[in-house]
Amino acid sequence: MSEGASGGSKRRNGSNRAAGAGAPIGEADRYFDRSRRPLEILALLAPLILFYEIGLLGALRQQELVVTNRAHSTLLQFFHWVGIRGDHLLLPAMSLPALAVVAVLLAWQVLSRRPWSLHLPTVAAMAIESIATAIPVVLLGWLTALIPATAGDSLIERLSVPGRISMAIGAGLYEEFVFRLMLVSLLHSLLKRLTPLGERGAVTLAVILAALAFSLHHPVFRAEGFALHEALFLFGAGCWWGVLLVVRGFGIAVGSHAAYDLWVVLPPLVTASAAS
């Protein structure tokens, strides 16, 4: 840039070098934009939605009971409360949350008036980024493990391998849908309208409050006492995924959450398989 200010030839050479140096940055900008588009997000989440739906039909069934995560159950209760039934839409009632996720993303795509063109390399890169952004949550788990923990529910441990994987995927999908996409958006809108907080303050407080709700939504109050270890971890993880929602979008937040849950579920399964 300084060379370009000294003369015509140097200015042209400097411009060429600047353009060449800026190309990778421009490509990164394009990725960050594409990865926040609803169509790419839907493409990333579609396999997760499908796997969980298949799990509901078999791997998550125990006799007459279907085991689901709390966020999925909360959505089912909401649909029941507002009078939306699966048979009205020719769908199983358990599939209504999946329909809600798909409908929100498709409506977002329509309202955004973006072209209906899918960039598959972006979706592949989003999957890699999801795994990478799960690493801080793993480190947080190790840090909070220094706090004595209370005994938790072993229901998930009684599930089959496909059942545990389905639960991990479903938790990442529907907890992010409820507590990040829905709750953070709602709180942000209310705080911006009803308080003197600016945009940044409203977003920050919305992320924190949603993370607190996310933590308390889990069974942290137990007969053995308050599960401080789990509550702090869930709050910290909720804040992290809230930041990902704001900075990187809904798709990466879901992918990171699902990747972490799979990291928790899969190593014990591998160990058990090796031991047998």
Summary of the structure (lengths in Angstrom):
residues: 276
radius of gyration: 22.0
end to end distance: 65.0
largest distance: 80.7
contacts: 846
relative contact order: 0.13
helix: 77%
strand: 3%
